[in-house]
Amino acid sequence: MLHPFQLLRNSMLCLGFIFLLLPTMNSSKLRLPVATVEADITFSALQNLKALDQSAPGFKYQAGCQVRGFNLFLLRKKQDTLGSNNPGAPINTSTQQLISMAKIGDRLIFDNIRLDCEGGGAQGVKWGSLGLTVVPD
């Protein structure tokens, strides 16, 4: 025998005999970035990170390229994900605030990393994303 709630669609809510139609959320817009390269970073090394360059663990690119910009996401357990946009390689104030909030066990995802390289065009070369897990010193 079917339970009455099994007859309802995901976008309907039953309150007594009144049915409310709720807008269904498009889950494709709520995706978190997934890192293409994963590495660990010690807590002290993260606090001393002043720019996204080849000194960051796992982040390697060809000589002659420079970082044009990136987005940073801080993923913390049981809390909302926070994000920041950073133009250029030097870490700006809003990105530095996210980095200072990171604790051991948190993940930082540098997403949409763009590089300026010869022949890269006006949009730059897309590097991918870098995921760093904060580990103890």
N, C-alpha and C positions, 0 to 999 in steps of 0.2 A: 504494500500500500504506500502510495506517495504521500510525503509530508506536504502540506500546503505551500511551504516556502520553496519546495522543489519545482513548483509550477511557475514561479516568478523568474523573470529574466534578471540579469545582473543590474539592470538600470531601474528596477522597480523596488519599491519598499512598501510593505503592507503595514498600515497602522489601523488595526481594527478592521473595519470594512472600507476604509479609504485607501486607495492606492495612489502613491505619489510617484511620478516619473522623475527619476534623477538622471542628470546627464552622465553618460559614461565617460570615463577619463580615457584619453588616448595614451596608452602606456608607452607608445613609441617616443613620446616627447619627454619621458621621465627617466631615460636611460643614463646611467652613470658611465663615465669613461672607463675603458678597460685598457690597462697598460700593455704595450707591446714588448717592453723590456722591463724586467723586475730586478731590483737590487736591494741590499740592505744599506742603511746609513746609520752611523752611531749618533747618539743624541748630541754630543759635543760638535761633531762634524757638521750636523745640520744647523746648529746655532751659529756656526762660523761661515755658513754658505752665504756669500755676498753676490754671486752671479751664477747663472746657469751656463756653465762652460764645461770643458772637458775634465775639470777637476771633480765634477759630480759623478758618483759611482754609476757605471753602466751607460753613461752618456758619451758616446764617441761619434765623431763625424770627421769628414775629410778636411785636410788643411786648406786654408783659404776661405772657409765659410765662417759666418758669424750668425749668432742667434738674433732673429728679427723680433721674436716675441713668443709668448706661451700663455696658457691658462693653468692655474694651479688649483687643485681640489684637495681639501683636507678631509679624509674619511676617518671618523672617530666611531668607536663602538657605542651603539645605542644613542647616538646623537645625530643631528642633521649634518649633512655634508655642506661644507663652506667652500666658496670659490673666489678666485681673484684673477683679473686679467693683468698681464705684465708685458708691456711693450719693451723690447730689447732684452739683452742678457742680464744687465744689472737688476737686482731684485729691488722693486719699489716698496713704498711704505705699506700698502695694503697687503702685498704678498708677504712682507716681513712679519706683519702682525699674525698672519696665518701660521707661518713657520714657528713663531714664538709660542703659539698655542699648542703645538704638537707635543705629544707625550710618547713615552715608550709604548710600542704596540700599534700606534696610529700609522696610517698610510697616507702618503702624499703622492698625488698623481699630477705630473706635469704633462698636460694634454695640449694637442694642437700646436706642437712646437714647429716653428717655421724658421728656416735658415736662409740667409742671403748667400748664395754661391754664384760663381760665374755661370751664366747660361740658365739661371733659375727662373728668369722671368719676373714680372712685376709682383706676382703673388708670393714668390719665394718657393723654396723647396720644403715640402712637408716631411718632417723627420718621423713623426709618429708620437708615441707617448711613453713616458718614463714613470714607472711606479717605484717609490722608495718606501720601505718599511723601516720605521725608527726602532733601533735596537739599543740596548744598554752599551755603555763604553767598555 
